[in-house]
Amino acid sequence: RSSDLAKLWKTKRRVKDLDQIHQDMIPENARKLLKQEVDFDMVGNAQHYCLHCARYFVDLKSMKDHFQTKVHKRRLKKLREEPYTQAEAERAAGMGSYIPPKKVVVTTQPVEEDMS
């Protein structure tokens, strides 16, 4: 039982939550993440970033291969639902009428071929 608790709180492989990724998908924030300056401490010098999975890749080929994986496609499917809000929580608790969550159109980010 203690090992289950330890697993729950491990942060080594912690990934961004879906609502944080929705914030990153706002065009202004997305532009900043996709056009980062060269950072030699990051994987691939911070030039190959998957916006939806919040992952850096070594090169363009590995990022393109990632776009075809089940992991990426599952993440896109999860991101199609609008993030959970406080107003939705209050409606679920009986403080208003239920409104089903909206669907968001999510597509894989465009890739610039001229980067090397």
Secondary structure as GFF3:
##gff-version 3
##sequence-region A 1 116
A	DSSP	alpha_helix	2	9	.	.	.	ID=ss1
A	DSSP	alpha_helix	18	24	.	.	.	ID=ss2
A	DSSP	alpha_helix	27	34	.	.	.	ID=ss3
A	DSSP	three_ten_helix	43	46	.	.	.	ID=ss4
A	DSSP	beta_strand	49	50	.	.	.	ID=ss5
A	DSSP	beta_strand	55	56	.	.	.	ID=ss6
A	DSSP	alpha_helix	60	67	.	.	.	ID=ss7
A	DSSP	alpha_helix	70	79	.	.	.	ID=ss8
A	DSSP	alpha_helix	86	92	.	.	.	ID=ss9
###
